[in-house]
Amino acid sequence: MLMMLQKFCGVLTLILAVLYAYQAFYVVVGLLRRKHPVSGQAKTLHRYAVLISARNEEEVIGELIESLQQQDYPKELLDIYVIADNCTDATALVARQAGAHVYERFDRVRVGKGYAMDWFFHRLKEEGKEEVYDGYFVFDADNIVDPAFVREMNNVFDSGDYAAITSYRNSKNYASNWISAGYSLWFLREARFLNFSRMHMGTGCAISGTGFLVSAQVVRDNGGWPFHLLTEDIQFSIDCAVQGRRIGYCDKAVVYDEQPTTFQQSWTQRMRWSKGFYQVAARYMGGLFRGCFTQKKGRFACYDMMMTVAPGMLLTMGVLGVNIFIFLSALTEPRIVAAELVQDSVLFVLDNIINFYLVMLLYGAVTLAVEWKAIHAKPEQKVMYLFTFPLFMLTYVPISLAALVRRVEWKPIRHNSSASLKAKNGSLT
């Protein structure tokens, strides 16, 4: 019986490897294709609204608004709105003084960015502004935006092919410590070896929390923003795949994001992400599976998104758990049989941990090599944090387990990084 369990674990591990093998092709595309997926200038300069949902962000929101006001884009075509969401500090005051239109919202029941965005869109409709804008940019308050961001996003949006467009997500504080560096490498990997490759292959991309543009027509069709799960960004991405809508990617549009620097902050944030992924998988897995067979143009996008939200980490941990069970059960078997089972189980667990570390190290190394110039850190810091990147990813194991059984609510992450962009070349200082 125990030997059969060992064989089953081996087969399941092989199946998971096969199902996710297509992502290795993404890496190849990301390495071989260096040209931007979309080039050329837009025929139309569209009018946009910028939406910033902020909760107690008085320390950083001024930096974002300043960077938006420095955009290489006609000012009359870009309106900046801030939702001061359940704020108890001077976020609203700072945003107004910086030149943004501020809406204050107080709702302790419907908490989270998705609810705030939905509330805002309904307010625009009540004020007769629903038809004013062609699209909405969505940022987090801790972001800083490259001066060419809006112009480059408009170049992609003008094609009319996309329900939404995501951007190149860099970090303000890569060099702070191993936690911020872990986040940074992960998002750079997502930009280069997922969305960049997806865009080249003509399949759907996925938005990632901030720095994205959504079509106003999509908002109108949805009756606002009905995405209220803990990860409203991935929920929107999956819904687009199910509905047959494509999300694009603009490699030239750069947003700088502040990453958590304490493990407590990181634990809280990634607990929400993990729980949100479980919620999205439970709600959309059936639709994604059907889309793999019924959609004419979006079959691969449905499969890709299905594998994105599939609990692969959970299945891997289940396999490791079974081997630990085999190890403990083998102690009751005859000595010869027990020795063989124990050895096989221990080796299986160690092999998986070592292989995980090496794969993440290789993934991080390739990302670091390709994006070396884009990372704002000293060379020795870049190399040092490469070796801690797999450890950062391993911390997802207890987080994923805890998210499975614990109740998780949306909680704000405090930001206080002070940074700015040099207008001439968009470099971070």
C-alpha positions as CSV (number, residue, x, y, z in Angstrom):
1,M,0.0,0.0,0.0
2,L,2.7,2.5,1.0
3,M,4.7,1.6,-2.1
4,M,1.6,2.2,-4.3
5,L,1.3,5.7,-2.6
6,Q,4.9,6.4,-3.5
7,K,4.3,5.5,-7.2
8,F,1.1,7.6,-7.2
9,C,3.1,10.6,-5.9
10,G,5.7,10.1,-8.6
11,V,3.0,10.0,-11.3
12,L,1.2,13.1,-10.0
13,T,4.5,15.0,-9.9
14,L,5.1,14.1,-13.5
15,I,1.6,15.2,-14.5
16,L,2.0,18.6,-12.9
17,A,5.4,19.0,-14.6
18,V,3.7,18.3,-18.0
19,L,0.8,20.6,-17.4
20,Y,3.1,23.5,-16.5
21,A,5.8,22.7,-19.1
22,Y,4.4,25.3,-21.6
23,Q,5.7,28.0,-19.4
24,A,9.2,27.0,-20.3
25,F,8.3,28.0,-23.9
26,Y,7.4,31.4,-22.5
27,V,10.9,31.7,-21.2
28,V,12.3,30.8,-24.6
29,V,10.1,33.4,-26.3
30,G,11.1,36.0,-23.7
31,L,14.8,35.4,-24.3
32,L,14.7,35.2,-28.1
33,R,12.2,38.0,-28.8
34,R,13.8,41.3,-27.8
35,K,11.6,43.7,-29.8
36,H,8.6,45.3,-28.3
37,P,5.4,43.4,-29.2
38,V,3.6,46.6,-30.3
39,S,5.3,49.5,-32.0
40,G,4.1,52.6,-33.8
41,Q,2.1,55.7,-32.8
42,A,-1.6,55.9,-32.1
43,K,-3.8,57.6,-34.6
44,T,-6.0,59.0,-31.7
45,L,-5.1,60.5,-28.4
46,H,-7.9,59.1,-26.2
47,R,-9.2,60.7,-23.0
48,Y,-8.6,58.9,-19.8
49,A,-9.3,59.1,-16.1
50,V,-6.7,57.9,-13.6
51,L,-8.2,56.0,-10.6
52,I,-6.2,55.8,-7.4
53,S,-7.8,54.0,-4.5
54,A,-6.0,55.0,-1.3
55,R,-6.4,54.2,2.3
56,N,-4.1,56.3,4.7
57,E,-1.5,57.0,2.0
58,E,-0.6,60.6,2.9
59,E,3.1,59.8,2.8
60,V,3.3,58.6,-0.8
61,I,0.3,59.7,-2.8
62,G,1.7,63.1,-3.6
63,E,4.6,61.4,-5.4
64,L,2.3,59.5,-7.7
65,I,0.1,62.5,-8.5
66,E,3.3,64.5,-9.3
67,S,4.5,61.8,-11.7
68,L,1.1,61.7,-13.4
69,Q,1.1,65.4,-13.9
70,Q,4.5,65.1,-15.6
71,Q,3.2,62.8,-18.3
72,D,4.2,63.3,-21.9
73,Y,0.5,63.5,-22.8
74,P,-2.0,66.3,-23.2
75,K,-3.1,67.4,-19.7
76,E,-6.6,68.1,-20.8
77,L,-7.0,64.4,-21.8
78,L,-5.9,63.0,-18.4
79,D,-8.0,63.6,-15.3
80,I,-6.7,62.3,-11.9
81,Y,-9.2,60.9,-9.4
82,V,-8.4,59.7,-5.8
83,I,-10.8,57.7,-3.8
84,A,-9.9,58.4,-0.2
85,D,-11.2,55.1,1.1
86,N,-12.0,54.9,4.8
87,C,-9.0,57.2,5.5
88,T,-8.2,58.5,9.0
89,D,-5.2,60.6,7.9
90,A,-4.7,63.5,5.5
91,T,-4.7,61.5,2.3
92,A,-7.7,63.5,0.9
93,L,-6.1,66.8,1.8
94,V,-2.7,65.9,0.3
95,A,-4.3,64.6,-2.9
96,R,-6.4,67.8,-3.3
97,Q,-3.4,70.0,-2.7
98,A,-1.5,68.0,-5.4
99,G,-4.2,68.7,-7.9
100,A,-6.4,65.5,-7.9
101,H,-10.2,65.3,-7.9
102,V,-10.9,63.6,-4.5
103,Y,-13.9,61.4,-3.6
104,E,-14.1,60.4,0.1
105,R,-15.7,57.0,0.8
106,F,-16.6,55.5,4.2
107,D,-17.9,52.0,4.3
108,R,-16.6,49.5,6.9
109,V,-18.6,46.6,5.5
110,R,-17.7,46.6,1.8
111,V,-13.9,46.9,2.3
112,G,-11.3,46.6,-0.4
113,K,-10.1,48.1,-3.7
114,G,-12.7,46.3,-5.8
115,Y,-15.6,47.8,-3.8
116,A,-14.0,51.3,-3.9
117,M,-13.6,51.1,-7.7
118,D,-17.2,49.9,-8.2
119,W,-18.4,52.8,-5.9
120,F,-16.4,55.3,-8.0
121,F,-17.7,54.1,-11.3
122,H,-21.3,54.4,-10.1
123,R,-20.6,58.0,-8.9
124,L,-19.3,58.9,-12.3
125,K,-22.5,57.5,-13.8
126,E,-24.6,59.5,-11.4
127,E,-22.7,62.7,-12.3
128,G,-23.1,62.1,-16.1
129,K,-19.4,61.4,-16.7
130,E,-19.7,57.8,-17.8
131,E,-19.4,58.6,-21.5
132,V,-16.6,61.2,-21.0
133,Y,-13.7,58.7,-20.9
134,D,-12.4,56.1,-23.3
135,G,-10.5,54.2,-20.5
136,Y,-9.4,54.2,-16.9
137,F,-5.9,53.8,-15.6
138,V,-5.7,52.1,-12.2
139,F,-2.8,52.7,-9.8
140,D,-2.0,52.1,-6.2
141,A,-1.0,55.1,-4.1
142,D,2.6,54.0,-3.6
143,N,3.3,53.9,-7.4
144,I,5.5,56.2,-9.4
145,V,4.8,56.4,-13.2
146,D,7.4,56.8,-16.0
147,P,6.8,60.0,-18.0
148,A,6.0,58.1,-21.2
149,F,3.6,55.7,-19.5
150,V,0.2,57.1,-20.7
151,R,1.5,57.8,-24.2
152,E,2.8,54.3,-24.6
153,M,-0.3,52.7,-23.2
154,N,-2.4,54.8,-25.6
155,N,-0.4,53.4,-28.5
156,V,-1.5,49.9,-27.6
157,F,-5.0,50.8,-26.6
158,D,-5.7,52.7,-29.9
159,S,-5.8,49.4,-31.7
160,G,-9.1,48.6,-30.1
161,D,-8.1,44.9,-29.7
162,Y,-8.0,44.8,-25.9
163,A,-10.4,45.0,-23.0
164,A,-7.5,46.0,-20.8
165,I,-3.7,46.5,-21.0
166,T,-1.1,45.8,-18.3
167,S,2.3,47.4,-18.0
168,Y,5.9,46.7,-17.1
169,R,6.0,46.5,-13.3
170,N,9.3,47.6,-11.7
171,S,10.0,48.4,-8.1
172,K,11.0,51.4,-6.1
173,N,12.8,49.5,-3.4
174,Y,14.5,46.4,-4.8
175,A,17.5,46.9,-2.6
176,S,15.7,47.3,0.7
177,N,16.1,43.6,1.7
178,W,15.5,40.0,0.6
179,I,11.8,40.4,0.9
180,S,11.4,43.5,-1.4
181,A,13.9,41.9,-3.8
182,G,11.9,38.7,-3.9
183,Y,8.8,40.5,-4.8
184,S,10.7,42.6,-7.4
185,L,12.2,39.6,-9.2
186,W,8.8,37.9,-9.3
187,F,7.1,40.8,-10.9
188,L,9.9,41.3,-13.4
189,R,9.7,37.6,-14.3
190,E,5.9,38.1,-14.7
191,A,6.5,41.0,-17.1
192,R,9.3,39.5,-19.2
193,F,8.5,35.8,-19.2
194,L,4.7,35.8,-19.0
195,N,3.0,38.9,-20.4
196,F,5.8,39.8,-22.8
197,S,5.7,36.3,-24.3
198,R,1.9,36.1,-24.2
199,M,1.7,39.4,-26.2
200,H,4.2,38.1,-28.8
201,M,2.2,34.9,-29.2
202,G,-1.1,36.7,-29.5
203,T,-2.8,35.2,-26.5
204,G,-4.3,36.9,-23.5
205,C,-2.3,38.5,-20.7
206,A,-3.2,39.1,-17.0
207,I,-3.2,42.3,-15.0
208,S,-1.4,42.4,-11.8
209,G,-2.9,44.7,-9.2
210,T,-1.7,48.0,-10.4
211,G,-0.5,50.0,-13.5
212,F,-3.2,48.8,-15.9
213,L,-5.7,50.4,-18.2
214,V,-9.2,49.1,-18.6
215,S,-11.5,50.1,-21.5
216,A,-14.5,52.3,-20.5
217,Q,-16.7,50.1,-22.7
218,V,-15.8,47.0,-20.6
219,V,-16.7,48.9,-17.4
220,R,-20.1,49.9,-18.9
221,D,-20.7,46.4,-20.1
222,N,-20.0,45.1,-16.6
223,G,-22.2,47.7,-15.0
224,G,-19.2,49.0,-13.0
225,W,-16.6,46.9,-11.3
226,P,-18.2,43.7,-10.1
227,F,-14.9,42.1,-9.0
228,H,-14.9,41.9,-5.2
229,L,-12.9,38.8,-4.3
230,L,-9.7,39.2,-2.3
231,T,-7.7,39.4,-5.6
232,E,-9.9,41.5,-7.8
233,D,-7.1,41.9,-10.4
234,I,-6.8,38.1,-11.1
235,Q,-10.6,37.8,-10.9
236,F,-10.9,40.4,-13.6
237,S,-8.2,38.7,-15.7
238,I,-9.9,35.3,-15.4
239,D,-13.4,36.8,-16.2
240,C,-11.9,38.3,-19.4
241,A,-10.6,34.9,-20.4
242,V,-13.9,33.3,-19.8
243,Q,-15.8,36.0,-21.7
244,G,-13.3,35.8,-24.6
245,R,-11.9,39.3,-24.0
246,R,-8.1,39.8,-24.5
247,I,-5.8,41.6,-22.2
248,G,-2.8,43.2,-23.8
249,Y,0.6,44.2,-22.5
250,C,2.7,47.3,-23.0
251,D,6.4,46.7,-22.5
252,K,7.3,50.4,-22.9
253,A,5.0,51.6,-20.1
254,V,6.8,51.4,-16.8
255,V,5.3,51.7,-13.3
256,Y,7.4,51.6,-10.1
257,D,5.8,49.9,-7.2
258,E,6.8,49.8,-3.5
259,Q,7.2,46.3,-2.1
260,P,6.8,45.2,1.6
261,T,10.0,45.1,3.6
262,T,8.8,43.1,6.7
263,F,7.8,39.5,6.8
264,Q,4.7,40.4,8.7
265,Q,3.5,42.7,6.0
266,S,4.5,40.2,3.3
267,W,2.7,37.4,5.2
268,T,-0.5,39.5,5.4
269,Q,-0.4,40.5,1.8
270,R,0.4,37.1,0.4
271,M,-2.2,35.4,2.6
272,R,-4.7,37.6,0.9
273,W,-3.3,36.7,-2.5
274,S,-3.3,33.0,-1.8
275,K,-6.9,33.1,-0.4
276,G,-8.0,35.1,-3.4
277,F,-6.5,32.6,-5.8
278,Y,-8.5,29.9,-4.0
279,Q,-11.7,32.0,-4.3
280,V,-11.1,32.7,-8.0
281,A,-10.3,29.0,-8.8
282,A,-13.5,27.9,-7.0
283,R,-15.7,30.3,-8.9
284,Y,-14.1,30.2,-12.4
285,M,-12.4,26.8,-12.9
286,G,-15.4,25.3,-14.6
287,G,-15.8,28.2,-17.0
288,L,-12.1,28.1,-17.8
289,F,-12.2,24.4,-18.5
290,R,-15.2,24.7,-20.8
291,G,-13.4,27.6,-22.6
292,C,-10.5,25.4,-23.4
293,F,-12.8,23.4,-25.7
294,T,-15.6,25.8,-26.8
295,Q,-13.8,29.1,-27.5
296,K,-12.6,29.7,-31.0
297,K,-9.8,32.1,-30.4
298,G,-9.3,32.0,-26.6
299,R,-8.7,28.4,-25.9
300,F,-5.1,28.6,-25.0
301,A,-5.7,31.8,-22.9
302,C,-8.3,29.8,-20.9
303,Y,-5.9,27.0,-20.4
304,D,-3.1,29.4,-19.4
305,M,-5.4,31.2,-16.9
306,M,-6.7,27.9,-15.6
307,M,-3.1,26.8,-14.8
308,T,-2.4,30.2,-13.3
309,V,-5.2,29.9,-10.7
310,A,-4.9,26.1,-10.3
311,P,-3.6,25.3,-6.8
312,G,-0.3,23.8,-8.0
313,M,1.5,24.7,-4.9
314,L,-1.2,23.0,-2.8
315,L,-1.0,19.8,-4.9
316,T,2.8,19.8,-4.5
317,M,2.5,20.2,-0.8
318,G,-0.1,17.4,-0.8
319,V,2.4,15.1,-2.5
320,L,5.1,16.0,0.0
321,G,2.6,15.4,2.8
322,V,1.8,11.9,1.5
323,N,5.6,11.1,1.6
324,I,5.9,12.3,5.1
325,F,2.9,10.1,6.0
326,I,4.7,7.2,4.2
327,F,7.8,8.0,6.2
328,L,6.0,7.8,9.5
329,S,4.0,4.7,8.6
330,A,7.1,2.9,7.4
331,L,8.4,3.0,11.0
332,T,5.8,0.3,11.8
333,E,6.8,-2.0,8.9
334,P,9.4,-4.8,9.1
335,R,13.0,-3.4,9.2
336,I,14.0,-4.2,5.6
337,V,10.8,-2.8,4.1
338,A,10.8,0.1,6.4
339,A,14.4,1.1,5.6
340,E,13.6,1.1,1.8
341,L,10.4,3.1,2.3
342,V,12.0,5.6,4.6
343,Q,14.9,6.1,2.3
344,D,12.7,6.6,-0.7
345,S,10.4,9.1,1.1
346,V,13.2,11.2,2.5
347,L,15.0,11.3,-0.8
348,F,11.7,12.3,-2.6
349,V,11.1,15.2,-0.2
350,L,14.7,16.4,-0.3
351,D,14.8,16.1,-4.1
352,N,11.6,18.2,-4.4
353,I,13.0,20.9,-2.1
354,I,16.4,21.0,-3.8
355,N,14.8,21.0,-7.3
356,F,12.4,23.8,-6.3
357,Y,15.3,25.9,-5.0
358,L,17.4,25.2,-8.2
359,V,14.5,25.9,-10.5
360,M,13.6,29.2,-8.8
361,L,17.3,30.1,-8.7
362,L,17.6,29.5,-12.4
363,Y,14.4,31.4,-13.1
364,G,15.6,34.3,-11.0
365,A,19.1,34.2,-12.6
366,V,17.6,34.4,-16.1
367,T,15.3,37.3,-15.1
368,L,18.2,39.1,-13.4
369,A,20.4,38.7,-16.5
370,V,17.7,40.0,-18.9
371,E,16.5,42.8,-16.7
372,W,19.8,43.8,-15.1
373,K,19.8,47.4,-16.3
374,A,16.2,47.9,-15.2
375,I,16.9,46.9,-11.6
376,H,17.8,49.9,-9.3
377,A,20.3,48.3,-6.9
378,K,24.1,47.9,-6.6
379,P,25.5,44.9,-8.5
380,E,26.4,43.1,-5.3
381,Q,22.9,43.5,-4.0
382,K,21.4,42.1,-7.2
383,V,23.6,39.0,-7.0
384,M,23.1,38.5,-3.2
385,Y,19.3,38.7,-3.4
386,L,19.3,36.3,-6.3
387,F,20.2,33.5,-3.9
388,T,17.5,34.5,-1.4
389,F,14.8,34.6,-4.1
390,P,14.1,30.8,-3.9
391,L,13.8,31.1,-0.1
392,F,11.3,33.9,-0.6
393,M,9.3,31.6,-2.9
394,L,9.5,28.7,-0.4
395,T,7.8,30.9,2.2
396,Y,4.7,30.5,0.0
397,V,4.4,26.9,1.4
398,P,3.2,27.9,4.9
399,I,1.3,30.9,3.5
400,S,-0.6,28.7,1.1
401,L,-1.5,26.2,3.8
402,A,-2.6,28.9,6.3
403,A,-4.7,30.6,3.6
404,L,-6.5,27.3,3.0
405,V,-7.9,27.0,6.5
406,R,-7.9,30.6,7.9
407,R,-10.3,33.4,7.4
408,V,-8.6,36.2,5.5
409,E,-9.8,39.8,5.2
410,W,-8.4,42.8,3.1
411,K,-5.9,44.8,5.2
412,P,-3.9,47.8,4.0
413,I,-0.1,47.7,3.7
414,R,1.6,50.8,5.0
415,H,3.9,52.6,2.5
416,N,6.5,55.3,3.2
417,S,9.1,55.1,0.4
418,S,10.2,58.4,-0.9
419,A,11.3,58.3,-4.5
420,S,11.0,60.4,-7.7
421,L,11.7,60.1,-11.4
422,K,14.1,62.3,-13.3
423,A,11.9,63.8,-16.1
424,K,14.6,63.5,-18.8
425,N,15.2,59.8,-18.8
426,G,12.7,58.3,-16.3
427,S,15.4,57.0,-14.0
428,L,14.5,56.4,-10.4
429,T,16.1,58.4,-7.6
